[in-house]
């Protein structure tokens, strides 16, 4: 797929517009942006004094933590399934 085939979607995250270029459907990109916005708002509500950079880093750290936990759970479930098959 070439650069010209990629879709451009403008989303709003934390009251700022971002243009995302990629192969994912627009609905998926909007969902991801919405979840990032929600997480940023959740973290900001706990500490109103964070600047945007710190807020973005904490959002990334929290999101990656959630991702790694889910990845570990997934691997554990796959291991359980494999044991049942054997």
TORVO-823908 format. One record per residue (C-alpha): x, y, z. Coordinates in Angstrom, 2 decimals. Example, Ala and Ser with C-alpha at 12.3 -4.5 7.8 and 13.67 -1.06 7.14 Angstrom:
BEGIN
<site px="12.30" py="-4.50" pz="7.80"/>
<site px="13.67" py="-1.06" pz="7.14"/>
END
This chain:
BEGIN
<site px="0.00" py="0.00" pz="0.00"/>
<site px="1.40" py="3.39" pz="-0.94"/>
<site px="1.22" py="6.66" pz="0.96"/>
<site px="-1.56" py="7.77" pz="-1.41"/>
<site px="-3.69" py="4.75" pz="-0.44"/>
<site px="-3.60" py="5.61" pz="3.24"/>
<site px="-6.55" py="7.31" pz="4.85"/>
<site px="-6.32" py="10.65" pz="6.63"/>
<site px="-8.59" py="11.07" pz="9.65"/>
<site px="-8.73" py="14.14" pz="11.86"/>
<site px="-9.53" py="13.42" pz="15.49"/>
<site px="-9.67" py="15.49" pz="18.65"/>
<site px="-7.72" py="14.42" pz="21.71"/>
<site px="-7.62" py="16.60" pz="24.81"/>
<site px="-9.07" py="19.57" pz="22.94"/>
<site px="-6.48" py="19.43" pz="20.15"/>
<site px="-6.91" py="18.23" pz="16.58"/>
<site px="-4.62" py="15.56" pz="15.18"/>
<site px="-4.53" py="14.15" pz="11.67"/>
<site px="-3.87" py="10.43" pz="11.72"/>
<site px="-2.64" py="8.79" pz="8.52"/>
<site px="-2.87" py="5.03" pz="8.24"/>
<site px="-4.48" py="1.88" pz="6.94"/>
<site px="-7.01" py="1.37" pz="9.72"/>
<site px="-10.69" py="2.14" pz="9.11"/>
<site px="-11.78" py="5.61" pz="10.19"/>
<site px="-14.13" py="4.12" pz="12.80"/>
<site px="-11.22" py="2.30" pz="14.43"/>
<site px="-9.02" py="5.41" pz="14.50"/>
<site px="-11.87" py="7.44" pz="16.01"/>
<site px="-12.42" py="4.77" pz="18.67"/>
<site px="-8.73" py="4.72" pz="19.59"/>
<site px="-8.65" py="8.53" pz="19.75"/>
<site px="-11.75" py="8.54" pz="21.93"/>
<site px="-10.21" py="6.04" pz="24.35"/>
<site px="-7.00" py="8.07" pz="24.57"/>
<site px="-9.05" py="11.21" pz="25.21"/>
<site px="-11.05" py="9.43" pz="27.94"/>
<site px="-7.89" py="8.15" pz="29.63"/>
<site px="-6.28" py="11.61" pz="29.52"/>
<site px="-9.42" py="13.14" pz="31.05"/>
<site px="-9.50" py="10.43" pz="33.74"/>
<site px="-5.87" py="11.05" pz="34.71"/>
<site px="-6.30" py="14.82" pz="34.55"/>
<site px="-9.30" py="14.64" pz="36.87"/>
<site px="-7.02" py="13.13" pz="39.52"/>
<site px="-4.37" py="15.85" pz="39.10"/>
<site px="-5.47" py="19.13" pz="37.53"/>
<site px="-1.93" py="20.55" pz="37.71"/>
<site px="-0.35" py="18.26" pz="35.10"/>
<site px="0.86" py="19.93" pz="31.94"/>
<site px="-0.07" py="18.33" pz="28.61"/>
<site px="3.29" py="16.60" pz="28.18"/>
<site px="3.20" py="14.95" pz="31.61"/>
<site px="-0.44" py="14.05" pz="31.08"/>
<site px="0.39" py="12.42" pz="27.73"/>
<site px="3.30" py="10.45" pz="29.23"/>
<site px="1.19" py="9.23" pz="32.15"/>
<site px="-1.54" py="8.24" pz="29.71"/>
<site px="0.98" py="6.28" pz="27.63"/>
<site px="2.42" py="4.58" pz="30.74"/>
<site px="-1.04" py="3.64" pz="32.03"/>
<site px="-2.11" py="2.37" pz="28.61"/>
<site px="1.05" py="0.30" pz="28.15"/>
<site px="0.61" py="-1.14" pz="31.64"/>
<site px="-2.95" py="-2.21" pz="30.76"/>
<site px="-1.71" py="-3.65" pz="27.46"/>
<site px="1.03" py="-5.72" pz="29.12"/>
<site px="-1.40" py="-7.08" pz="31.71"/>
<site px="-3.83" py="-8.12" pz="28.97"/>
<site px="-1.00" py="-9.66" pz="26.96"/>
<site px="0.07" py="-11.72" pz="29.99"/>
<site px="-3.54" py="-12.82" pz="30.61"/>
<site px="-3.86" py="-13.80" pz="26.96"/>
<site px="-0.65" py="-15.85" pz="27.08"/>
<site px="-1.86" py="-17.55" pz="30.25"/>
<site px="-5.21" py="-18.39" pz="28.66"/>
<site px="-3.47" py="-19.80" pz="25.59"/>
<site px="-1.28" py="-21.92" pz="27.86"/>
<site px="-4.37" py="-23.22" pz="29.69"/>
<site px="-6.04" py="-24.08" pz="26.41"/>
<site px="-2.94" py="-25.90" pz="25.18"/>
<site px="-2.78" py="-27.96" pz="28.39"/>
<site px="-6.43" py="-28.98" pz="27.93"/>
<site px="-5.73" py="-30.04" pz="24.34"/>
<site px="-2.79" py="-32.26" pz="25.40"/>
END
